[in-house]
Amino acid sequence: MKQVYMLGAALVLIGAATSADAARSAASSEQVSLLTPVVFAPTTDPRAEVRDECKLGEMLTTHVGDALRRANKGPGVTESTDGDVLKITVTTIWGARGNNWTGPKGLGLDAVILHDGVVVRSTSLHRTTMGGFWGAFKGICGFMERDSVSISKDLARWTRDPKFVPPSEDVTAPEAAIVPASEAGR
């Protein structure tokens, strides 16, 4: 009789563990989509010509959306705040126009995951690049694309793993890069 009770208790425990695992996997498999359009902070206004020339909003939407689509096997982008969405705000665009001889180019942003419009978690990322091996033959848009690809991979992993801390170079933009061109000659 004791063996029957022990067997019954073991089955109950196995069933409870299985349902807890199923609930955990269902919660972690929640699809996170990128909220479009990508927002630009007022601090990026001095670099509006780079933002517009490189179409940074579209570039980030494409790369981050594709990374989320691959990671979550879902839609990738959305215009609705329903469910879990990733909202990106670009905070920094810096670097002189031209190729790698004019120095590194950087892109910084803040990212938040919203669940039905409520902030669940947030992070800040900043990437800089010298353009890689072919940097001397790239323009600033090639550099921004390289930064956005790196950021998109980090964000896709960050949305899946709450413990992941995206690597971020703690480099601030040089003063010359954030001063508007109209004030640079004063």
Backbone as ProteinMPNN parsed JSONL, in Angstrom:
{"seq_chain_A": "MKQVYMLGAALVLIGAATSADAARSAASSEQVSLLTPVVFAPTTDPRAEVRDECKLGEMLTTHVGDALRRANKGPGVTESTDGDVLKITVTTIWGARGNNWTGPKGLGLDAVILHDGVVVRSTSLHRTTMGGFWGAFKGICGFMERDSVSISKDLARWTRDPKFVPPSEDVTAPEAAIVPASEAGR", "coords_chain_A": {"N_chain_A": [[0.818, -1.186, 0.0], [1.986, 1.216, 0.77], [3.703, 1.553, -1.322], [2.029, 2.166, -3.441], [1.025, 4.656, -2.651], [3.421, 6.092, -2.666], [4.091, 5.916, -5.372], [1.942, 7.299, -6.475], [2.368, 9.861, -5.337], [4.812, 10.472, -6.529], [4.05, 10.639, -9.227], [2.32, 12.848, -9.117], [4.146, 14.876, -8.394], [5.833, 14.835, -10.653], [4.017, 15.615, -12.622], [3.4, 18.219, -11.724], [5.903, 19.453, -11.965], [6.282, 19.267, -14.722], [4.162, 20.862, -15.706], [4.923, 23.324, -14.648], [7.338, 23.739, -16.013], [6.324, 23.913, -18.603], [4.785, 26.232, -18.394], [6.817, 28.084, -17.866], [8.319, 27.915, -20.262], [6.428, 28.778, -22.076], [6.101, 31.409, -21.264], [8.662, 32.41, -21.762], [8.78, 32.145, -24.473], [7.365, 34.173, -25.534], [6.688, 36.303, -28.124], [8.669, 38.949, -29.163], [8.364, 41.989, -30.738], [9.594, 44.603, -32.881], [8.787, 47.911, -32.234], [7.556, 50.135, -34.501], [7.508, 53.453, -35.858], [11.128, 53.819, -35.531], [12.363, 55.848, -32.932], [13.868, 59.08, -32.668], [15.936, 60.82, -30.491], [15.989, 64.268, -29.343], [18.661, 64.964, -29.123], [19.937, 64.005, -31.33], [19.51, 65.75, -33.364], [21.539, 67.628, -34.33], [22.894, 65.964, -36.046], [21.217, 65.461, -38.153], [21.5, 65.41, -40.919], [23.052, 63.14, -41.424], [21.41, 61.198, -40.318], [19.206, 61.395, -42.044], [20.362, 61.036, -44.631], [21.472, 58.447, -44.458], [19.238, 57.057, -43.841], [18.58, 56.099, -41.233], [16.48, 55.296, -39.513], [14.98, 53.477, -41.086], [17.031, 51.669, -41.592], [17.686, 50.631, -39.026], [15.183, 49.549, -38.393], [15.001, 47.531, -40.327], [17.305, 45.846, -39.764], [17.102, 45.24, -36.945], [14.467, 44.314, -36.851], [14.662, 42.043, -38.568], [16.479, 40.5, -37.063], [14.966, 40.018, -34.729], [12.841, 38.647, -35.87], [14.109, 36.288, -36.741], [15.014, 35.322, -34.259], [12.687, 34.993, -32.709], [10.904, 33.688, -34.311], [8.733, 35.033, -35.357], [6.7, 37.908, -36.283], [8.485, 40.162, -36.257], [8.383, 43.08, -36.705], [6.139, 45.692, -35.626], [3.34, 47.959, -35.406], [1.81, 48.346, -33.279], [1.263, 48.615, -29.734], [0.453, 46.439, -28.356], [0.87, 43.41, -26.528], [4.224, 42.08, -26.27], [6.641, 44.381, -26.999], [9.499, 45.927, -28.512], [10.922, 48.968, -27.99], [12.815, 51.412, -29.539], [14.983, 54.113, -29.015], [16.968, 56.322, -30.574], [19.819, 57.832, -29.381], [22.348, 58.909, -29.785], [24.344, 59.927, -32.474], [27.341, 59.879, -33.942], [30.444, 61.072, -35.309], [32.7, 62.027, -37.844], [31.874, 62.812, -41.223], [32.707, 60.699, -43.968], [35.387, 58.354, -44.647], [37.237, 55.738, -42.888], [39.479, 57.202, -42.292], [38.719, 59.543, -41.198], [38.116, 59.007, -38.631], [36.453, 57.12, -35.933], [32.998, 56.044, -36.099], [29.921, 56.35, -34.432], [27.022, 54.939, -32.784], [24.38, 55.294, -30.633], [21.848, 54.079, -28.421], [18.725, 53.829, -26.621], [16.862, 51.163, -25.319], [13.744, 49.669, -24.682], [11.628, 47.163, -23.344], [8.28, 46.753, -23.752], [5.285, 45.688, -22.254], [2.157, 45.444, -23.25], [2.188, 48.255, -23.297], [3.431, 48.951, -20.898], [6.49, 49.471, -19.236], [8.811, 46.875, -19.051], [11.529, 46.103, -18.928], [14.75, 47.695, -19.44], [17.533, 48.977, -21.392], [20.709, 50.375, -22.358], [22.603, 50.935, -25.262], [25.678, 51.246, -27.009], [27.582, 51.583, -29.837], [30.629, 51.633, -31.604], [32.599, 51.972, -34.572], [35.354, 51.382, -36.739], [35.033, 50.664, -39.259], [36.068, 48.266, -40.18], [38.029, 45.981, -42.215], [37.668, 46.986, -44.832], [37.16, 49.641, -44.334], [38.306, 52.035, -45.26], [37.15, 52.407, -47.679], [34.51, 52.874, -47.318], [31.601, 54.883, -46.715], [29.994, 57.113, -44.346], [27.478, 55.98, -44.007], [27.872, 53.249, -44.404], [29.339, 52.681, -42.141], [27.434, 53.233, -40.146], [25.607, 51.267, -40.763], [27.06, 48.995, -40.138], [27.315, 49.348, -37.352], [24.571, 49.207, -36.663], [23.912, 46.564, -37.322], [25.448, 45.126, -35.447], [24.253, 46.053, -33.082], [21.641, 45.108, -33.47], [21.916, 42.317, -33.259], [22.699, 42.098, -30.591], [20.397, 43.134, -29.328], [18.433, 41.269, -30.076], [19.294, 39.006, -28.7], [19.156, 40.009, -26.088], [16.395, 40.386, -25.768], [15.501, 37.782, -25.572], [16.888, 36.724, -23.38], [16.802, 37.671, -20.19], [18.919, 37.99, -18.412], [21.103, 38.652, -19.881], [23.522, 41.065, -20.516], [23.917, 43.571, -22.683], [26.925, 44.18, -24.459], [28.543, 47.265, -24.208], [30.276, 49.918, -25.403], [31.639, 52.223, -23.326], [31.946, 54.913, -24.32], [32.006, 58.3, -24.728], [30.609, 60.688, -26.953], [32.828, 62.728, -28.819], [33.345, 66.221, -28.158], [33.388, 67.792, -30.501], [31.838, 66.301, -32.188], [29.248, 66.513, -31.263], [28.541, 69.133, -31.306], [26.527, 71.48, -32.932], [26.781, 72.217, -36.434], [26.354, 74.884, -37.093], [27.21, 76.238, -34.856], [29.834, 75.582, -34.647], [31.822, 77.172, -35.788], [32.057, 79.4, -34.182]], "CA_chain_A": [[0.0, 0.0, 0.0], [2.888, 2.358, 0.799], [4.281, 1.719, -2.653], [1.015, 2.819, -4.268], [1.039, 6.066, -2.269], [4.684, 6.673, -3.142], [3.979, 6.037, -6.818], [0.995, 8.395, -6.718], [3.037, 11.118, -4.997], [5.828, 10.719, -7.559], [3.351, 11.081, -10.438], [1.845, 14.213, -8.875], [5.311, 15.762, -8.474], [6.266, 14.901, -12.053], [3.018, 16.426, -13.324], [3.571, 19.615, -11.317], [7.15, 19.946, -12.56], [6.07, 19.394, -16.163], [3.317, 22.027, -15.974], [5.717, 24.52, -14.344], [8.256, 23.915, -17.138], [5.541, 24.353, -19.755], [4.433, 27.637, -18.171], [8.042, 28.862, -18.036], [8.692, 27.974, -21.671], [5.441, 29.611, -22.76], [6.402, 32.804, -20.939], [9.899, 32.828, -22.407], [8.627, 32.123, -25.916], [6.58, 35.328, -25.939], [7.351, 36.946, -29.253], [8.921, 40.378, -29.03], [8.474, 42.639, -32.043], [10.092, 45.976, -32.851], [7.776, 48.943, -32.408], [7.97, 51.092, -35.53], [8.846, 53.782, -36.343], [12.205, 54.048, -34.569], [12.308, 57.229, -32.445], [15.152, 59.772, -32.53], [15.948, 61.818, -29.422], [16.403, 65.592, -29.825], [20.125, 65.078, -29.144], [20.442, 63.604, -32.646], [19.194, 66.786, -34.349], [22.705, 68.166, -35.041], [23.337, 64.986, -37.046], [20.047, 65.14, -38.968], [21.891, 65.097, -42.301], [23.485, 61.735, -41.441], [20.199, 60.418, -40.047], [18.38, 61.381, -43.247], [21.106, 60.458, -45.755], [21.642, 57.003, -44.255], [17.929, 56.466, -43.532], [18.855, 55.294, -40.037], [15.254, 54.683, -39.002], [14.7, 52.297, -41.91], [18.141, 50.73, -41.421], [17.499, 49.947, -37.742], [13.97, 48.742, -38.499], [15.331, 46.335, -41.11], [18.236, 44.939, -39.089], [16.554, 44.765, -35.666], [13.288, 43.514, -37.186], [15.115, 40.736, -39.067], [17.071, 39.745, -35.948], [13.866, 39.566, -33.87], [12.08, 37.654, -36.634], [14.869, 35.032, -36.673], [15.109, 34.858, -32.868], [11.381, 34.659, -32.143], [10.07, 33.012, -35.318], [7.497, 35.794, -35.406], [6.605, 38.97, -37.282], [9.664, 41.036, -36.276], [8.037, 44.49, -36.497], [4.725, 45.985, -35.412], [3.024, 49.36, -35.128], [0.93, 48.31, -32.12], [1.932, 48.38, -28.453], [-0.144, 45.259, -27.728], [1.819, 42.314, -26.336], [5.598, 42.47, -25.96], [7.283, 45.113, -28.092], [10.78, 46.571, -28.239], [10.928, 50.359, -28.458], [14.177, 51.925, -29.659], [15.175, 55.555, -29.144], [18.359, 56.63, -30.916], [20.24, 58.967, -28.559], [23.628, 59.463, -30.225], [24.927, 59.626, -33.784], [28.531, 60.711, -33.986], [31.544, 60.741, -36.207], [32.808, 62.899, -39.014], [31.539, 62.152, -42.488], [33.867, 60.213, -44.695], [35.772, 56.962, -44.407], [37.862, 55.509, -41.586], [40.55, 58.17, -42.052], [38.151, 60.649, -40.427], [37.873, 58.553, -37.264], [35.358, 56.171, -35.713], [31.614, 56.505, -36.152], [29.208, 55.672, -33.356], [25.571, 54.951, -32.722], [23.927, 54.942, -29.29], [20.397, 54.057, -28.305], [18.058, 53.268, -25.45], [15.868, 50.168, -25.717], [12.852, 49.212, -23.614], [10.609, 46.178, -23.699], [6.977, 47.123, -23.221], [4.234, 44.667, -22.296], [0.896, 46.191, -23.323], [2.449, 49.662, -23.032], [4.1, 49.144, -19.608], [7.906, 49.115, -19.323], [9.202, 45.667, -18.33], [12.962, 46.291, -18.669], [15.38, 48.634, -20.37], [18.985, 48.953, -21.496], [21.319, 51.341, -23.274], [23.679, 50.353, -26.058], [26.478, 52.174, -27.8], [28.562, 50.883, -30.663], [31.473, 52.426, -32.497], [33.346, 51.148, -35.509], [36.296, 52.01, -37.672], [34.66, 50.201, -40.581], [36.623, 46.971, -40.54], [39.122, 45.925, -43.184], [37.377, 47.84, -45.985], [36.692, 50.928, -43.83], [38.801, 53.162, -46.062], [36.338, 52.519, -48.889], [33.115, 53.035, -46.919], [31.159, 56.18, -46.237], [29.421, 57.077, -42.997], [26.321, 55.074, -43.97], [28.406, 51.901, -44.226], [29.713, 52.568, -40.731], [26.191, 53.173, -39.373], [25.021, 49.949, -40.996], [27.865, 48.045, -39.353], [26.895, 49.523, -35.958], [23.192, 48.75, -36.471], [23.914, 45.095, -37.354], [25.935, 44.681, -34.132], [23.224, 46.369, -32.096], [20.476, 44.237, -33.67], [22.23, 40.997, -32.701], [22.652, 42.227, -29.133], [19.015, 43.32, -28.897], [17.708, 40.003, -30.234], [19.675, 38.147, -27.571], [18.668, 40.643, -24.866], [14.954, 40.155, -25.636], [15.286, 36.38, -25.188], [17.576, 36.382, -22.138], [16.8, 38.83, -19.297], [20.191, 38.115, -17.688], [22.134, 39.113, -20.803], [23.82, 42.495, -20.494], [24.569, 43.863, -23.956], [28.19, 44.907, -24.336], [28.406, 48.641, -24.658], [31.48, 50.7, -25.18], [31.297, 53.42, -22.573], [32.681, 56.006, -24.943], [31.128, 59.427, -25.002], [30.91, 61.353, -28.217], [33.701, 63.881, -28.658], [32.633, 67.497, -28.21], [33.255, 68.247, -31.884], [30.815, 65.512, -32.865], [27.908, 66.837, -30.803], [28.299, 70.56, -31.484], [25.917, 71.735, -34.229], [27.671, 72.837, -37.415], [26.158, 76.334, -37.068], [27.932, 76.791, -33.715], [31.212, 75.103, -34.664], [32.747, 78.222, -36.198], [32.043, 80.532, -33.238]], "C_chain_A": [[0.869, 1.26, 0.0], [3.454, 2.634, -0.588], [3.306, 2.426, -3.588], [0.979, 4.311, -3.953], [2.294, 6.77, -2.783], [4.642, 6.89, -4.651], [3.045, 7.19, -7.184], [1.626, 9.753, -6.439], [4.083, 11.474, -6.044], [5.178, 11.222, -8.843], [2.832, 12.511, -10.297], [2.998, 15.209, -8.986], [5.812, 15.915, -9.905], [5.304, 15.773, -12.858], [3.153, 17.902, -12.996], [4.821, 20.216, -11.942], [6.984, 20.165, -14.056], [5.225, 20.618, -16.483], [4.058, 23.324, -15.665], [6.701, 24.8, -15.469], [7.519, 24.429, -18.366], [5.16, 25.82, -19.611], [5.644, 28.535, -18.365], [8.413, 28.997, -19.507], [7.694, 28.805, -22.463], [5.711, 31.081, -22.498], [7.65, 33.277, -21.657], [9.779, 32.838, -23.926], [7.728, 33.249, -26.406], [7.346, 36.073, -27.025], [7.458, 38.442, -29.016], [9.112, 40.94, -30.427], [8.972, 44.058, -31.855], [8.943, 46.933, -33.11], [8.294, 49.957, -33.42], [7.049, 52.296, -35.492], [9.843, 53.937, -35.192], [12.199, 55.535, -34.22], [13.722, 57.798, -32.342], [15.019, 60.842, -31.457], [16.377, 63.168, -29.997], [17.924, 65.767, -29.88], [20.715, 64.674, -30.487], [20.194, 64.67, -33.706], [20.413, 67.381, -35.04], [23.224, 67.224, -36.128], [22.188, 64.566, -37.966], [20.429, 64.778, -40.397], [22.36, 63.646, -42.423], [22.272, 60.832, -41.254], [19.35, 60.286, -41.311], [19.083, 60.712, -44.424], [21.192, 58.94, -45.643], [20.322, 56.288, -44.005], [18.055, 55.538, -42.323], [17.619, 54.616, -39.462], [14.913, 53.407, -39.752], [15.774, 51.227, -41.722], [17.977, 49.934, -40.124], [16.255, 49.064, -37.765], [14.257, 47.442, -39.238], [16.185, 45.361, -40.314], [17.683, 44.385, -37.78], [15.319, 43.902, -35.916], [13.658, 42.124, -37.681], [15.695, 39.878, -37.947], [15.982, 39.212, -35.015], [13.032, 38.497, -34.571], [12.782, 36.287, -36.586], [14.869, 34.46, -35.254], [13.778, 34.331, -32.344], [10.48, 33.871, -33.075], [8.713, 33.696, -35.418], [7.57, 36.911, -36.421], [7.809, 39.913, -37.348], [9.365, 42.491, -36.001], [6.529, 44.628, -36.314], [4.555, 47.484, -35.206], [2.141, 49.481, -33.891], [1.733, 48.056, -30.846], [1.321, 47.201, -27.701], [0.883, 44.14, -27.637], [3.187, 42.842, -25.95], [6.23, 43.132, -27.174], [8.573, 45.754, -27.596], [10.731, 47.968, -28.832], [12.362, 50.863, -28.424], [14.131, 53.439, -29.793], [16.65, 55.804, -29.399], [18.742, 57.897, -30.165], [21.502, 59.643, -29.068], [23.965, 58.986, -31.627], [26.176, 60.488, -33.835], [29.599, 60.154, -34.905], [31.524, 61.674, -37.398], [32.439, 62.116, -40.259], [32.82, 61.717, -43.177], [34.173, 58.78, -44.323], [36.5, 56.827, -43.076], [39.018, 56.458, -41.305], [40.038, 59.365, -41.251], [37.756, 60.22, -39.018], [36.689, 57.62, -37.147], [33.996, 56.846, -35.815], [30.834, 55.698, -35.128], [27.711, 55.853, -33.432], [25.182, 54.494, -31.323], [22.418, 54.96, -29.233], [19.959, 53.509, -26.963], [16.994, 52.311, -25.963], [15.052, 49.767, -24.501], [11.926, 48.138, -24.173], [9.335, 46.589, -22.98], [6.046, 45.918, -23.312], [2.91, 45.399, -22.171], [1.084, 47.641, -22.887], [3.157, 49.961, -21.726], [5.543, 48.652, -19.724], [8.201, 47.904, -18.444], [10.68, 45.739, -17.96], [13.545, 47.183, -19.743], [16.895, 48.467, -20.347], [19.429, 50.077, -22.418], [22.463, 50.649, -23.992], [24.404, 51.453, -26.799], [27.512, 51.373, -28.561], [29.345, 51.892, -31.487], [32.209, 51.466, -33.417], [34.309, 52.017, -36.305], [36.064, 51.474, -39.081], [35.205, 48.857, -40.987], [37.704, 47.087, -41.597], [38.903, 46.88, -44.354], [36.893, 49.223, -45.563], [37.141, 52.124, -44.644], [37.951, 53.392, -47.302], [34.855, 52.68, -48.587], [32.844, 54.484, -46.561], [30.52, 56.026, -44.87], [28.223, 56.132, -42.911], [26.754, 53.619, -43.815], [28.8, 51.644, -42.783], [28.458, 52.422, -39.86], [25.513, 51.816, -39.557], [25.756, 48.887, -40.183], [27.487, 48.123, -37.869], [25.496, 48.958, -35.726], [23.08, 47.225, -36.528], [24.379, 44.545, -36.003], [24.881, 44.896, -33.06], [22.034, 45.426, -32.24], [20.714, 42.84, -33.108], [22.167, 41.025, -31.179], [21.216, 42.346, -28.635], [18.204, 42.035, -29.026], [18.033, 39.062, -29.073], [19.115, 38.7, -26.264], [17.167, 40.406, -24.678], [14.646, 38.732, -25.188], [15.806, 36.068, -23.798], [17.65, 37.604, -21.224], [18.115, 39.04, -18.552], [21.314, 38.643, -18.571], [22.288, 40.627, -20.693], [24.551, 42.81, -21.793], [25.884, 44.599, -23.745], [28.012, 46.304, -24.902], [29.699, 49.365, -24.363], [31.064, 51.981, -24.475], [32.131, 54.59, -23.067], [31.687, 57.119, -25.2], [31.558, 60.081, -26.303], [31.835, 62.527, -27.96], [32.899, 65.168, -28.808], [32.407, 67.965, -29.642], [32.135, 67.515, -32.606], [29.412, 65.899, -32.437], [27.588, 68.32, -30.905], [27.673, 70.767, -32.856], [26.882, 72.486, -35.146], [27.552, 74.359, -37.399], [26.925, 76.994, -35.926], [29.41, 76.438, -33.737], [32.207, 76.204, -34.989], [32.843, 79.375, -35.221], [33.212, 80.514, -32.318]], "O_chain_A": [[0.552, 2.244, -0.668], [3.658, 3.783, -0.979], [3.726, 3.207, -4.442], [0.912, 5.14, -4.861], [2.232, 7.898, -3.271], [5.1, 7.918, -5.15], [3.332, 7.963, -8.099], [1.445, 10.692, -7.213], [4.227, 12.641, -6.409], [5.699, 12.136, -9.481], [2.897, 13.294, -11.244], [2.85, 16.265, -9.601], [6.176, 17.016, -10.319], [5.735, 16.578, -13.684], [3.035, 18.75, -13.881], [4.803, 21.359, -12.399], [7.494, 21.145, -14.6], [5.528, 21.343, -17.429], [3.847, 24.327, -16.347], [6.893, 25.954, -15.851], [8.031, 25.284, -19.089], [5.202, 26.573, -20.585], [5.536, 29.612, -18.95], [8.783, 30.083, -19.952], [8.075, 29.47, -23.426], [5.569, 31.911, -23.395], [7.706, 34.418, -22.116], [10.589, 33.472, -24.602], [7.365, 33.276, -27.582], [8.512, 36.425, -26.85], [6.472, 39.113, -28.71], [9.919, 40.434, -31.207], [8.793, 44.649, -30.79], [8.21, 46.784, -34.088], [9.345, 50.564, -33.219], [5.886, 52.152, -35.115], [9.461, 54.155, -34.042], [12.049, 56.383, -35.099], [14.659, 57.089, -31.974], [14.109, 61.669, -31.502], [17.054, 63.214, -31.025], [18.42, 66.628, -30.607], [21.878, 64.969, -30.759], [20.628, 64.507, -34.846], [20.349, 67.63, -36.244], [23.926, 67.663, -37.039], [22.184, 63.455, -38.495], [19.776, 63.945, -41.025], [22.087, 62.995, -43.431], [22.125, 59.824, -41.945], [18.839, 59.209, -41.616], [18.477, 59.912, -45.136], [21.004, 58.231, -46.632], [20.279, 55.058, -43.96], [17.692, 54.363, -42.377], [17.698, 53.488, -38.976], [14.597, 52.383, -39.145], [15.475, 50.033, -41.696], [18.114, 48.711, -40.121], [16.267, 47.959, -37.222], [13.808, 46.374, -38.821], [15.841, 44.185, -40.196], [17.783, 43.185, -37.528], [15.141, 42.872, -35.265], [13.049, 41.135, -37.272], [15.439, 38.676, -37.884], [16.068, 38.072, -34.559], [12.572, 37.549, -33.934], [12.131, 35.257, -36.411], [14.738, 33.249, -35.072], [13.744, 33.336, -31.619], [9.403, 33.432, -32.671], [7.679, 33.04, -35.546], [8.406, 36.877, -37.324], [8.117, 40.417, -38.428], [10.017, 43.099, -35.151], [5.75, 43.797, -36.781], [5.508, 48.188, -34.873], [1.767, 50.585, -33.496], [2.755, 47.37, -30.873], [1.637, 46.986, -26.531], [1.676, 43.942, -28.558], [3.302, 43.923, -25.372], [6.34, 42.527, -28.241], [8.713, 46.077, -26.417], [10.522, 48.134, -30.034], [13.043, 50.755, -27.404], [13.352, 53.985, -30.574], [17.489, 55.529, -28.541], [18.073, 58.923, -30.292], [21.711, 60.829, -28.813], [23.884, 57.795, -31.93], [26.077, 61.714, -33.778], [29.647, 58.966, -35.223], [30.464, 62.057, -37.893], [32.663, 60.909, -40.339], [33.881, 62.308, -42.979], [33.336, 58.076, -43.759], [36.393, 57.707, -42.222], [39.495, 56.511, -40.172], [40.832, 60.118, -40.687], [37.129, 60.989, -38.289], [35.998, 57.353, -38.13], [33.868, 58.058, -35.64], [31.061, 54.498, -34.973], [27.203, 56.785, -34.054], [25.604, 53.428, -30.876], [21.774, 55.76, -29.913], [20.71, 52.826, -26.267], [16.3, 52.613, -26.933], [15.599, 49.551, -23.419], [11.501, 48.203, -25.326], [9.316, 46.751, -21.76], [6.023, 45.216, -24.323], [2.579, 45.915, -21.104], [0.237, 48.195, -22.187], [3.463, 51.123, -21.457], [5.797, 47.564, -20.24], [7.889, 47.895, -17.254], [11.049, 45.468, -16.818], [12.947, 47.406, -20.796], [17.462, 47.897, -19.414], [18.63, 50.651, -23.158], [23.203, 49.868, -23.393], [23.812, 52.467, -27.169], [28.238, 50.57, -27.974], [28.796, 52.869, -31.997], [32.415, 50.299, -33.085], [34.094, 53.212, -36.505], [36.819, 51.797, -39.998], [34.841, 48.344, -42.045], [38.231, 48.173, -41.84], [39.85, 47.515, -44.818], [36.268, 49.917, -46.365], [36.431, 53.127, -44.714], [38.023, 54.459, -47.912], [34.029, 52.63, -49.499], [33.746, 55.218, -46.155], [30.506, 54.934, -44.302], [27.975, 55.544, -41.858], [26.067, 52.838, -43.157], [28.623, 50.542, -42.263], [28.42, 51.594, -38.95], [24.918, 51.28, -38.622], [25.136, 47.991, -39.611], [27.354, 47.095, -37.204], [25.253, 48.303, -34.712], [22.233, 46.651, -35.844], [23.78, 43.61, -35.473], [24.645, 44.021, -32.228], [21.474, 44.986, -31.236], [19.802, 42.242, -32.537], [21.65, 40.101, -30.552], [20.854, 41.73, -27.633], [17.37, 41.745, -28.167], [17.145, 38.402, -28.533], [18.648, 37.934, -25.421], [16.711, 40.242, -23.546], [13.65, 38.496, -24.506], [15.23, 35.234, -23.1], [18.475, 38.489, -21.454], [18.398, 40.151, -18.105], [22.365, 39.039, -18.066], [21.311, 41.371, -20.768], [25.682, 42.367, -21.989], [25.955, 45.533, -22.947], [27.398, 46.488, -25.953], [30.157, 49.418, -23.222], [30.228, 52.732, -24.978], [32.917, 55.175, -22.321], [30.646, 56.902, -25.82], [32.725, 60.026, -26.692], [31.652, 63.254, -26.983], [31.887, 65.196, -29.508], [31.336, 68.482, -29.959], [31.543, 68.056, -33.54], [28.46, 65.64, -33.174], [26.462, 68.724, -30.614], [28.215, 70.289, -33.853], [27.696, 73.287, -34.687], [28.532, 75.057, -37.66], [27.257, 78.177, -36.008], [30.171, 76.951, -32.917], [33.337, 76.167, -34.503], [33.663, 80.269, -35.43], [33.344, 81.396, -31.469]]}, "name": "protein", "num_of_chains": 1, "seq": "MKQVYMLGAALVLIGAATSADAARSAASSEQVSLLTPVVFAPTTDPRAEVRDECKLGEMLTTHVGDALRRANKGPGVTESTDGDVLKITVTTIWGARGNNWTGPKGLGLDAVILHDGVVVRSTSLHRTTMGGFWGAFKGICGFMERDSVSISKDLARWTRDPKFVPPSEDVTAPEAAIVPASEAGR"}
